[in-house]
């Protein structure tokens, strides 16, 4: 099937419109539901599903078309949301694939435990997090989520329910970590967890004046557990690339603010769980304009301390800063946004600087830019992180010349051995994918083993010729 071809035989039953989190991609799909692995196996074996194709979908937080299947089936996994067991002695949690990170963090906090790695939002499902091999602010220390997955209950078209781990079905296990849901449906997973010291971190803040100083500050040895930089890429002149760099470490309960030292389960849950307060209404015209964001960035930069040490922050506020604003993606209006995230390897700083130069030269209106260091690669052939520098930028999808500029960035990133994050992607070409991910043959072999008839497919998989 070509990239643009639709499914020839629409599935029976009503279809609905689904979109990615960025709002730039919409598909008509038949949405099916499942409550457990038996439902998933039954659906995968259905002749209707075989004809239409199917992709699993969790909370819908993939920015592009990874959880869309135009003209085909989408399996809604959000009802598979049971936490099966928490084993304090073995530091393990077992949960269904539709459980969200926020739900997991809350349940673990009651046992004074926590996930070692969480993404930038708690409102993603466990299955989606594994299929995306999500990373957090501590990749330089603890790697991505894949490093902490012990075993997966994987529903495949070829064999039904399989238990895959590094000891059993090793290659299929690793292909599933970052495999974008194309090796099977993640019905359940077992993860390592660790002790939760408290619901607080101690944050160190440094403010830099330009990109050169930002890179120098980020390049130094960082002994902190968490590290991230907010960049101002709308500032003109020498100030472009100025940043607020935040580093943090977990605080023991005894070091929390005196007025906040309640350490009961409810207080811990509140401090680690992603919350929701204000919400952005549907149909809102875009309230973001380059001038407004430029002024906001300048104010944020000026109000940040030049240097601060040991500032207490709750875990939820530090790890999930955007989760307090529900449906924040609607701020970009009906045209939506594209988040472009890439990584370039250590030693390729010249290529990194070229990427920043392209953003400036093309005058891309970058409304949010987050900059981090990655540690060593770990995971499967489609896993994104590798040791180096990663930049994630949010840009209005209607920005003039955006697609051409991103294609130029693709070429630089691929040329230096880097890659683009598929979970954020909505527009990359199959040629670019092949240049960035050199182990596609290894992935294809496991996909053929688990799904020889090609039942599992998505808009992203067709666009990138993965199916």
C-alpha positions as CSV (number, residue, x, y, z in Angstrom):
1,X,0.0,0.0,0.0
2,X,1.4,3.4,-0.9
3,X,1.8,6.2,1.5
4,X,-1.3,8.1,0.3
5,X,-3.5,5.1,-0.5
6,X,-6.5,4.5,1.8
7,X,-7.8,1.1,3.0
8,X,-9.6,-0.4,0.1
9,X,-12.3,-2.1,2.2
10,X,-13.7,0.1,5.0
11,X,-14.6,-1.9,8.1
12,X,-18.2,-2.3,9.1
13,X,-19.7,-0.1,11.8
14,X,-19.6,3.7,12.3
15,X,-16.3,5.6,12.0
16,X,-15.2,8.6,13.9
17,X,-12.6,11.4,13.4
18,X,-9.5,11.1,15.5
19,X,-6.5,13.4,15.5
20,X,-3.0,13.5,17.0
21,X,-2.2,15.8,19.9
22,X,-0.7,18.4,17.6
23,X,-4.0,18.7,15.8
24,X,-2.5,18.6,12.3
25,X,-3.5,15.1,11.4
26,X,-7.1,13.7,11.3
27,X,-8.3,10.3,10.2
28,X,-11.6,8.5,10.0
29,X,-11.4,5.3,12.0
30,X,-13.6,2.7,13.5
31,X,-12.9,2.7,17.2
32,X,-13.0,-0.6,19.1
33,X,-12.7,-1.1,22.8
34,X,-11.0,-3.8,25.0
35,X,-10.9,-4.5,28.7
36,X,-8.2,-7.2,28.8
37,X,-5.9,-9.4,26.8
38,X,-8.6,-11.8,25.8
39,X,-10.5,-9.0,24.1
40,X,-7.4,-7.9,22.3
41,X,-6.6,-11.3,21.0
42,X,-10.1,-11.8,19.8
43,X,-10.1,-8.5,18.0
44,X,-6.8,-9.2,16.3
45,X,-8.1,-12.5,15.1
46,X,-11.2,-11.0,13.6
47,X,-11.4,-11.1,9.7
48,X,-12.8,-7.6,9.7
49,X,-9.7,-6.3,11.6
50,X,-7.4,-8.3,9.3
51,X,-8.9,-6.5,6.3
52,X,-9.0,-3.0,7.8
53,X,-5.8,-3.2,9.8
54,X,-5.5,-2.0,13.4
55,X,-3.4,0.2,15.7
56,X,-3.7,0.5,19.5
57,X,-4.4,4.0,20.9
58,X,-4.0,5.1,24.5
59,X,-4.6,8.7,25.7
60,X,-4.0,10.2,22.3
61,X,-0.9,12.1,23.3
62,X,1.2,11.2,20.2
63,X,1.6,14.5,18.4
64,X,1.3,13.1,14.8
65,X,-0.3,10.1,13.2
66,X,1.2,7.2,15.2
67,X,-2.2,6.2,16.7
68,X,-4.3,6.9,13.6
69,X,-5.4,4.4,11.0
70,X,-7.4,6.1,8.3
71,X,-10.2,3.9,6.9
72,X,-9.3,1.2,9.4
73,X,-9.6,0.2,13.0
74,X,-8.2,1.8,16.2
75,X,-8.2,-0.1,19.4
76,X,-9.0,2.1,22.4
77,X,-6.9,0.7,25.3
78,X,-8.0,3.2,28.0
79,X,-10.4,0.7,29.6
80,X,-7.4,-1.7,30.2
81,X,-6.4,0.4,33.1
82,X,-6.0,-1.9,36.0
83,X,-2.9,-1.9,38.3
84,X,-2.4,-5.7,38.8
85,X,0.1,-5.7,41.6
86,X,2.7,-3.7,43.4
87,X,5.5,-5.8,45.0
88,X,7.6,-3.6,47.4
89,X,10.0,-6.4,48.2
90,X,11.0,-7.1,44.6
91,X,10.5,-3.4,43.5
92,X,8.1,-4.4,40.8
93,X,4.8,-3.1,39.5
94,X,2.5,-4.9,37.0
95,X,-0.1,-2.9,35.2
96,X,-2.3,-3.1,32.1
97,X,-1.3,-1.1,29.1
98,X,-4.1,1.5,29.4
99,X,-3.0,2.7,32.9
100,X,-1.7,6.3,32.8
101,X,1.6,7.4,34.2
102,X,-0.4,9.7,36.6
103,X,-2.4,6.7,37.9
104,X,0.7,4.6,38.3
105,X,2.5,7.4,40.2
106,X,-0.4,7.9,42.5
107,X,-0.7,4.2,43.3
108,X,3.0,3.8,43.8
109,X,3.2,6.9,46.1
110,X,0.8,5.2,48.5
111,X,3.5,2.5,48.8
112,X,6.3,5.0,49.0
113,X,7.5,4.0,45.5
114,X,7.9,5.7,42.2
115,X,8.7,5.0,38.6
116,X,12.4,5.6,37.8
117,X,11.6,7.4,34.5
118,X,8.5,9.5,33.6
119,X,7.9,11.6,30.5
120,X,7.0,15.3,30.5
121,X,3.3,14.5,31.0
122,X,1.6,12.1,33.3
123,X,-1.4,11.8,30.9
124,X,0.1,9.1,28.7
125,X,-0.7,5.4,29.0
126,X,1.8,2.7,30.0
127,X,1.5,0.9,26.6
128,X,2.0,4.1,24.7
129,X,5.0,5.1,26.9
130,X,6.6,1.7,26.2
131,X,5.8,1.8,22.4
132,X,7.4,5.3,22.3
133,X,10.2,4.4,24.7
134,X,9.6,7.7,26.5
135,X,12.3,9.6,28.3
136,X,12.4,12.3,31.0
137,X,14.6,14.9,32.5
138,X,16.9,12.2,33.9
139,X,17.9,10.3,30.7
140,X,21.6,11.2,31.3
141,X,21.4,9.3,34.5
142,X,18.7,6.7,34.2
143,X,18.1,6.2,30.6
144,X,14.6,5.9,29.0
145,X,11.6,3.9,30.2
146,X,12.8,0.9,28.2
147,X,15.7,0.3,30.6
148,X,13.3,-0.4,33.4
149,X,10.8,-2.7,31.6
150,X,11.1,-6.2,32.9
151,X,8.5,-8.0,30.8
152,X,5.6,-7.4,28.5
153,X,2.4,-9.3,27.8
154,X,2.1,-8.7,24.1
155,X,-0.9,-9.6,21.9
156,X,0.3,-10.4,18.4
157,X,-1.6,-11.4,15.3
158,X,0.6,-14.4,14.8
159,X,0.6,-16.0,18.2
160,X,-2.0,-14.4,20.3
161,X,-0.8,-13.5,23.8
162,X,3.0,-13.8,24.3
163,X,5.2,-13.1,27.3
164,X,8.3,-11.3,26.0
165,X,11.3,-10.3,28.0
166,X,15.1,-10.2,27.7
167,X,15.1,-13.9,28.6
168,X,12.2,-15.0,26.3
169,X,11.6,-13.6,22.8
170,X,14.5,-11.2,23.3
171,X,14.5,-9.7,19.9
172,X,10.7,-9.2,19.8
173,X,10.9,-7.6,23.3
174,X,13.5,-5.0,22.2
175,X,11.7,-4.3,18.9
176,X,8.6,-3.5,21.0
177,X,10.5,-0.9,23.1
178,X,10.0,2.1,20.8
179,X,8.2,0.0,18.2
180,X,5.3,2.4,17.8
181,X,2.7,-0.4,18.4
182,X,3.7,-2.2,15.2
183,X,4.9,-5.5,16.8
184,X,1.8,-6.1,18.9
185,X,-0.6,-4.6,21.4
186,X,0.9,-4.1,24.9
187,X,-1.8,-5.7,27.2
188,X,0.3,-5.6,30.4
189,X,3.8,-4.8,31.5
190,X,6.1,-5.4,34.5
191,X,8.4,-2.5,35.4
192,X,11.1,-1.9,38.0
193,X,10.2,0.8,40.6
194,X,12.3,2.5,43.3
195,X,11.8,4.0,46.7
196,X,10.2,7.4,46.8
197,X,12.1,9.7,49.2
198,X,9.4,12.3,49.3
199,X,7.1,14.3,47.0
200,X,9.8,17.0,46.6
201,X,12.9,17.9,44.7
202,X,15.6,20.5,45.4
203,X,16.1,22.6,42.3
204,X,19.2,24.5,41.2
205,X,18.7,27.3,38.6
206,X,21.1,29.1,36.3
207,X,20.3,31.8,33.8
208,X,22.5,32.1,30.7
209,X,22.8,35.1,28.3
210,X,23.2,33.4,24.9
211,X,23.4,30.1,23.1
212,X,27.2,29.8,23.6
213,X,26.9,30.1,27.4
214,X,23.9,27.7,27.4
215,X,25.9,25.0,25.6
216,X,28.9,25.5,27.8
217,X,26.7,25.2,31.0
218,X,25.0,22.1,29.7
219,X,28.2,20.4,28.6
220,X,29.7,20.3,32.0
221,X,29.6,17.2,34.2
222,X,26.1,17.0,35.7
223,X,25.8,15.0,38.9
224,X,22.1,15.9,39.3
225,X,19.3,13.4,38.8
226,X,17.3,15.7,36.7
227,X,18.5,18.3,34.2
228,X,16.7,20.4,31.5
229,X,17.0,23.8,29.9
230,X,14.3,26.1,28.6
231,X,15.6,28.1,25.6
232,X,14.4,31.4,24.2
233,X,14.7,31.0,20.5
234,X,12.6,34.1,19.7
235,X,15.1,36.6,21.3
236,X,16.9,38.7,18.7
237,X,20.6,39.3,18.3
238,X,23.1,38.0,20.8
239,X,20.4,36.9,23.2
240,X,19.1,34.2,20.9
241,X,19.4,30.9,22.7
242,X,19.6,32.4,26.2
243,X,18.2,29.9,28.7
244,X,17.0,29.0,32.1
245,X,18.7,25.8,33.1
246,X,17.1,23.7,35.9
247,X,18.8,20.8,37.7
248,X,17.3,18.9,40.6
249,X,17.6,16.0,43.0
250,X,15.0,14.2,45.1
251,X,14.6,15.6,48.6
252,X,14.2,13.4,51.7
253,X,11.0,14.1,53.6
254,X,13.0,15.7,56.4
255,X,14.3,18.4,54.1
256,X,10.9,19.4,52.7
257,X,9.6,22.9,53.6
258,X,8.6,22.9,57.3
259,X,4.9,23.8,56.5
260,X,4.7,20.9,54.0
261,X,6.2,18.0,55.8
262,X,3.1,15.9,56.0
263,X,4.2,12.6,54.6
264,X,0.9,10.6,54.5
265,X,-0.2,8.8,51.4
266,X,-2.6,11.4,50.3
267,X,-0.1,14.2,50.5
268,X,2.5,12.1,48.7
269,X,0.0,11.3,45.9
270,X,-0.8,15.0,45.5
271,X,2.9,15.9,45.1
272,X,3.8,13.2,42.5
273,X,0.6,13.0,40.5
274,X,0.1,15.1,37.4
275,X,-2.9,17.3,38.1
276,X,-5.4,19.3,36.0
277,X,-6.8,22.6,36.9
278,X,-7.6,25.2,34.2
279,X,-8.6,23.9,30.8
280,X,-8.5,25.5,27.3
281,X,-11.9,25.4,25.6
282,X,-12.6,23.7,22.3
283,X,-12.7,26.0,19.2
284,X,-10.6,28.7,20.7
285,X,-8.8,30.8,18.0
286,X,-5.1,30.8,18.4
287,X,-4.1,33.1,21.2
288,X,-0.4,32.7,20.6
289,X,1.4,35.2,18.4
290,X,5.1,35.6,17.9
291,X,5.2,39.0,19.5
292,X,3.2,37.9,22.6
293,X,5.4,34.9,23.1
294,X,8.5,36.9,22.6
295,X,7.4,39.3,25.3
296,X,6.5,36.4,27.6
297,X,9.8,34.7,27.0
298,X,11.7,38.0,27.9
299,X,9.6,38.3,31.1
300,X,10.2,34.7,32.1
301,X,13.9,35.0,31.5
302,X,14.2,38.3,33.4
303,X,12.2,37.0,36.4
304,X,14.3,33.8,36.7
305,X,17.2,34.1,39.1
306,X,20.7,34.4,37.8
307,X,21.7,31.7,40.2
308,X,19.6,29.8,42.8
309,X,20.4,26.7,44.8
310,X,18.2,24.2,46.6
311,X,14.8,25.6,45.8
312,X,12.1,23.1,46.9
313,X,9.6,22.1,44.2
314,X,6.9,19.4,44.3
315,X,7.7,16.4,42.0
316,X,4.5,17.0,40.0
317,X,5.3,20.7,39.3
318,X,8.8,19.9,38.3
319,X,8.3,16.8,36.2
320,X,4.9,17.7,34.6
321,X,4.9,21.5,34.3
322,X,2.3,21.7,31.5
323,X,-0.2,19.3,33.1
324,X,-1.8,22.0,35.2
325,X,-3.3,23.4,32.0
326,X,-5.7,20.8,30.4
327,X,-5.7,20.7,26.6
328,X,-3.0,23.3,26.3
329,X,-2.5,22.2,22.7
330,X,-5.7,24.2,21.8
331,X,-3.8,27.4,22.5
332,X,-2.4,27.0,19.0
333,X,-5.8,27.2,17.4
334,X,-7.5,25.0,14.7
335,X,-4.3,24.8,12.6
336,X,-2.5,23.0,15.4
337,X,1.2,22.7,16.2
338,X,4.1,20.6,15.2
339,X,6.6,19.5,17.9
340,X,9.9,18.6,16.3
341,X,12.3,16.7,18.5
342,X,15.7,15.5,17.4
343,X,18.9,14.2,18.9
344,X,22.5,14.6,17.6
345,X,25.3,12.5,19.0
346,X,28.0,13.7,21.2
347,X,30.9,15.1,19.2
348,X,28.5,16.5,16.6
349,X,28.2,20.0,18.1
350,X,28.9,21.6,14.7
351,X,25.8,19.9,13.4
352,X,23.9,21.0,16.4
353,X,24.9,24.7,15.8
354,X,23.8,24.3,12.2
355,X,20.4,23.3,13.4
356,X,20.1,26.3,15.6
357,X,21.2,28.4,12.6
358,X,18.5,27.0,10.4
359,X,15.9,27.9,13.0
360,X,17.2,31.5,13.1
361,X,17.7,31.8,9.3
362,X,14.2,30.5,8.5
363,X,12.7,32.7,11.2
364,X,10.7,29.8,12.7
365,X,8.4,31.0,15.4
366,X,9.5,28.6,18.1
367,X,7.1,29.1,21.0
368,X,8.6,26.5,23.3
369,X,12.1,25.0,23.2
370,X,13.4,22.4,25.6
371,X,17.0,21.3,25.6
372,X,18.5,18.3,27.3
373,X,21.4,15.8,27.4
374,X,20.9,12.1,26.7
375,X,22.9,9.2,28.1
376,X,23.7,6.0,26.3
377,X,21.3,4.4,23.9
378,X,19.2,1.5,25.1
379,X,16.2,-0.3,23.5
380,X,15.1,-1.5,20.2
381,X,15.8,-0.5,16.6
382,X,13.2,2.2,16.6
383,X,14.1,3.6,20.0
384,X,14.9,7.3,19.8
385,X,17.4,8.3,22.5
386,X,21.2,8.1,22.0
387,X,24.1,9.8,23.8
388,X,24.1,13.4,22.8
389,X,22.0,16.6,22.7
390,X,18.2,16.7,22.2
391,X,16.1,19.7,21.3
392,X,12.3,19.7,21.2
393,X,10.6,22.8,19.7
394,X,6.9,23.7,19.4
395,X,5.9,25.6,16.2
396,X,2.5,26.7,14.9
397,X,1.7,24.3,12.0
398,X,0.6,27.3,9.9
399,X,4.1,29.0,10.1
400,X,5.3,29.9,6.6
401,X,8.0,27.7,5.2
402,X,7.8,25.3,8.2
403,X,7.8,22.0,6.2
404,X,10.8,23.1,4.1
405,X,12.7,24.2,7.1
406,X,12.1,20.9,8.9
407,X,13.2,19.0,5.9
408,X,16.5,20.9,6.0
409,X,16.8,20.1,9.7
410,X,16.1,16.4,8.9
411,X,19.1,16.4,6.5
412,X,21.5,17.9,9.0
413,X,20.3,15.5,11.8
414,X,20.5,12.4,9.6
415,X,23.9,13.5,8.2
416,X,25.5,13.5,11.6
417,X,24.1,10.2,12.8
418,X,21.1,11.7,14.7
419,X,17.5,11.0,14.5
420,X,14.0,12.5,14.9
421,X,11.5,11.2,17.5
422,X,8.7,9.3,15.8
423,X,6.2,9.9,18.6
424,X,6.4,13.6,17.9
425,X,6.6,13.3,14.1
426,X,3.8,14.2,11.7
427,X,5.6,14.8,8.4
428,X,8.9,13.1,8.0
429,X,9.7,11.1,4.8
430,X,10.5,7.4,4.5
431,X,13.9,8.3,3.1
432,X,14.7,10.4,6.1
433,X,13.7,7.6,8.4
434,X,16.0,5.1,6.6
435,X,18.9,7.5,7.0
436,X,18.3,8.0,10.7
437,X,17.4,4.5,11.9
438,X,20.0,2.1,10.6
439,X,18.5,-1.0,12.1
440,X,15.2,-1.1,10.2
441,X,16.0,-4.6,8.8
442,X,16.1,-5.8,12.4
443,X,12.8,-4.2,13.1
444,X,11.2,-5.6,10.0
445,X,12.3,-9.1,10.9
446,X,10.5,-9.0,14.2
447,X,7.5,-7.4,12.7
448,X,7.3,-10.2,10.2
449,X,7.7,-12.7,13.0
450,X,4.8,-11.2,15.1
451,X,2.5,-10.0,12.3
452,X,3.2,-11.7,9.0
453,X,-0.1,-10.6,7.5
454,X,0.5,-7.0,8.3
455,X,-2.6,-6.5,10.5
456,X,-0.9,-3.9,12.7
457,X,-0.7,-0.7,10.7
458,X,-1.1,3.0,11.2
459,X,-0.9,6.3,9.2
460,X,2.6,6.8,10.5
461,X,3.6,3.3,9.4
462,X,2.3,3.8,5.9
463,X,3.8,7.2,5.6
464,X,7.2,5.9,6.7
465,X,6.9,2.6,4.8
466,X,7.1,0.5,7.9
467,X,4.2,-1.6,6.8
